[in-house]
Amino acid sequence: MKDIFKKTLSKGGPFIGLILVIVLFSIPAETREFFLTYNNFKIIFTQTVIVAIGALGMTMIIVSGGIDLSVGSSIALTSVTGAMLIQRGWAPVPVLLSTVGAGAFIGLLNGAAIAGLRMTPFIITLGTLGVARGTAKWMADNQTVNYDASPINGWMTTADPFSRALPTGVWVALGLAMITAMVLRNTVFGRHLFALGSNEATARLCGIATTRLKIAIYTLAGAFFGLAGLFQLSRLRQGDPTVAVGLELDIIASVIIGGASLNGGVGTILGSMIGALIMAVLRNGSQQMGWPTYFQEIIIGLVIIVAVFLDRLRQGRQA
């Protein structure tokens, strides 16, 4: 019975956490009337999109035993890139491809430096955080990049804000999550990724080209971050080089809350998506409660600490 309880808690932890957070904000009188309505959950789903897409890339990185602290800066840089292309009259599809490509290029640089120079991902991506943020400010001349109307502006909204329809971004995030989950579960690339995170030396001895694999992982993750930057652009309807500061904490927390291990080798896409939803519910409920921004940041920080602590407990039991 005890083993069954532990297994249920391990597998269903993210779902239990999501239910607890929803119940927490459903009880107070300040939020009871609106929190559980469809329109509010439509807002929550929309607010989850950027973190969820970023979490797809971060899941692959963390499962492989790495980390990327430059996500927020990459999102800011790619959103500025997209805004500048729209400003020059580019159509939505070329803007989409170029923005995703810019994110992939940043990931390629990270992966090449980590794998080629054999330096820790923490140090490399910490440096990229500053480089990408500075480049975004330089490109935008340290101001927002505004443009005329673009079809991209409608990807994070619906024509009728009170309709039941969900924005395009929600469906894109859901579709990508399903595809990524299948890739990790049913392909050689996915198996190699988990092997790399479990034990890099063993993976290398088994014939896995770990250097190329790391570069591929960071490049693909960078493409996800670039797409998240495009949806950030769609949400704000302008390119802002100062956005997404600290967003990497929300994304990393989503992946860890979802059951991934910072030691690598463990993690699921479903868990990361539930983690992203938990983060969105926390922010939405906090705003409805009227809690100040600094208090929200304290809550998010405590959630990250608890998630890492639970990860350490899981690792201790396995050991």
N, C-alpha and C positions, 0 to 999 in steps of 0.2 A: 504493500500500500504506500509505503514511504517512497519507494522508487518510482511508482506511478505518479505520485504527487510532484516529485522532482522533475520527472520527464515532462509532465504537463506544464509545469511552470517554465521549464527551459524552452519548450516549443511554442507555447502560447503566451509567453511573457509580454510580447509587444501588443497583442490583442487585449490582454488583461489591462495593460497600462493605458491603452486608448479608451477602454470602457470606463476606467477609474477617472480619467481626466474629464471625459464627457459628463459623468455623473457629478463630479466636483463642481462644474460650472452650471449644472442644471438645477442645483438646489437653491442658491442664493436668490433672494427676491429681485435683485438688480438685473439678473440675467435670465430668470426663469421664463419670462414671457416670450422672448425672442430667440433664445439660444438654440432650442431644439426645432426651430422652424426650417423648412426646406430652403428658404431664401438665405438663411444664415449659413447652412451647410454648403450652399452654392458658392458663397463668399469664401468659406474655408477651403473648399476644393480648388478654387481659383488661386488663393493665396499659397496653396501647397505646390503649385506647378513648378516654380523656379527651384525651390529646395529639392523637390522630388527628382527633377531631371538632373540636378547636380549630384544628388545622392546615387543615381545610377552609375555615374562615372566613379564616384568616391567608393562605392561598394567594391568595384573591381580592383581599385587601388589598395584598399584596406585588406581585402581578402588575399591579395598577392603579397601582403606583408609591408606595404608602403604607406605613405601619407602624402597629402597635398594641401599645403597651407595657402596656396596662391589662388584658390577658387574664386574668392570674392573679387580680387583684382582682375582675374581673367574675365569674369562676367562684366565688370565695368569696362574693360578694354574692348571686348567684343561688342558690347552695346554701343559704345562710341563709334566703333568701326562701322556697324550697321547704320547708325544715324547719318554718318558722313556719306555713305554710299547712297542712301535715300535722298539726301540733300543734293546729290549730283544727278538725280533722276533715274537711278537704277530701279529695275522692276523687282517685285518681291522674291521671285525664285533665285536670281543671281545674288541678291542681298542675303538670302538664307544660306546659300552655298558658301558665299564668301565669309560670312560670320562664323559658320560652323568650321570652315577651313582655318580661320584665324585662331579659333580655340584649339583645333587639332595641332596647329603649328606650335602654339605655346606648350601643349602637352608633349609634342615631339622633342622640343628643346629640353624640357624637364626630364623626359625619359632617357634621352641621349646622355645628358649630364650625369644622371644617377647611375645608369648602367655602364657608360663608357669611362667615367672618372671614378666609379665605385665609391661615390660619396653618399652619405645618408640622405634619404628623401627629405627629412625635416630641414636640413640646412639648405639644400638646393631650392626647395619650394619656398622657404622663408625668404631667400634672396629674390626669387621670381616674384613673390608678393610685392616687393618694393619696385622692382623693375617694371612690371606690368602696370601697376598703379601710376607710376611716374610717366610711363609712355602714354597712358590714357589721358592724363592731364596735359601732356605736351601736345598730343594730337588735337585735343579739344581747345587748346589755348586757355586751359584752366577755367573753362566755362561750359555751360550746357550747349549741346548741339541740337538746335531746333530745325524743323523741316515742315514742309506742307503735308497735307493729309496723305496717308499711305494705307493700303489694305492691311498691312502688318498691324496697324493700330487696333484692328478689330479681333485679333487673335486671342486677346485676354478678356474680352467682353462679349456680350450678346447684344443683338439689335434692340431687344426689349429687356431691360435689366430685371423686370419682374416676371419674365417667362420662365418656364421649367427647363429650357434648353441650357446646356452647359457650354462654356466657351471652348473654342478649338484647342486651346492649350491644355485643357484637362484631358481631352481625348488623345492628344499627342503623347502626353506623359503616360497615360494608361497603356497605349499601344506600345510605346518604347519599353515600358516596364515588362510587358509580356514577352516581347522579342528578346530582351536582354536576359530574362530569366531562362528562356529556352536555350539561349546560347551558352549560358553558364552551366546548365544541367545536362545538355545533350550534345555538346560538341567537344572535339579534341582541345580546342582553345580553352574552353571552360575547365576541363580536367587539368590541363597544364597550369592554369591560373591557380587553382586550389593547391596543386602540388608545389608550386613555387612558394606560396604562402606558408604551407605546412613545414617545408624544409628545403631551402634553396640548394644546399649542397647535395642532398639526395636527388633532387630534381635534375641537377646538372649531371650527376652520375648516371641517371636513367636516360640520358640522351636529349633532354630538353634544352633548347637554345635559350638559356635564361636571359642573356643580354638582349636578343631580339624580342623576346617575349615582354620584357619590361618596357622597352620602347613602344611596342604595340599597345600595351595596356595604357600607358600614360597618354599616347596619341589618341586612342579611342575615347578615353575619359575626357581629354581636352575638347574633343568634338561635342560631347555632351555639355561641357561647361560653356562652349560657344553657343549652343542652342539655348541654354538657360539665359545667356546674355541677350539673345534675340527676344526672348519672351520678357525679359526685364525691360528692354527697349519698347516692346509693345505695351507693357503695363504703364510705363511712365510717359510714352509718346514723345520721348526725347532722349538723346544720349547724354548721360551724366557721368563724368569720370569719378565722382565722389560716392556713387552708390555701392551697395553690397559690402560695405565695411563690416567685417566680422561675420559675414554670411557663411564663411567656411566653418564657423563653430556650429551653426544650425545644421549644416549639411553633415559634418562629422558626427554630431550628436545623434542625428537621425539614423545613421548607419549603425552606431554603437547601440542605441536604444533598440534597434531592430534585431540585435543578437549577434552582430559581427564582433570579431575579436581584434583588438589592436595588435595582437601578436601574429595575425594572419591565419589563413587556412580555414576560417569559419565565417559564414555570412550568407544571407539570402536576399534576393531582390524584394520579395514580399515583405520581409521584416523591415527593410530600409524604407519602403513606401509607407508602412504603418508608422514607422518612426517619424517620417516627414509629416504625416498627418497629425501625429501627437504634437509636434512642434507648432503646427499651424493652429491647432485647437487651443494650445496654451496661450499663444499670442492673441487669438481672437477673443478668448474668454477674459484674458487680462484687460484688454481694451474695453470690453463691455462692463467689466467691474470698475473701470475708471482708475486702474492702477497706473502710476506714473511709469515712464519708460525705464527709469533706472531700476525700478522694482521688478519689471519684466526681465531685465538683463540678469538680475540676481537669481530669479527663478530658473532661467535657462542655464545659468552657470551651475546651479545646484543639481539640475537634471543631468548635466554632463558628468559631474562628479559621481552621482549615484550610478549612472550608466557604466562608467569606467570601473567603479567599485564592484558592481555586479559581474562585469566581465572578468575581473580578477578572481572573484569567487568561483565562477565557472571554470576558469583555467586551473584553479587550485584543486577542485574536485576531480578534474580530468587527470591531473598529475598524480 
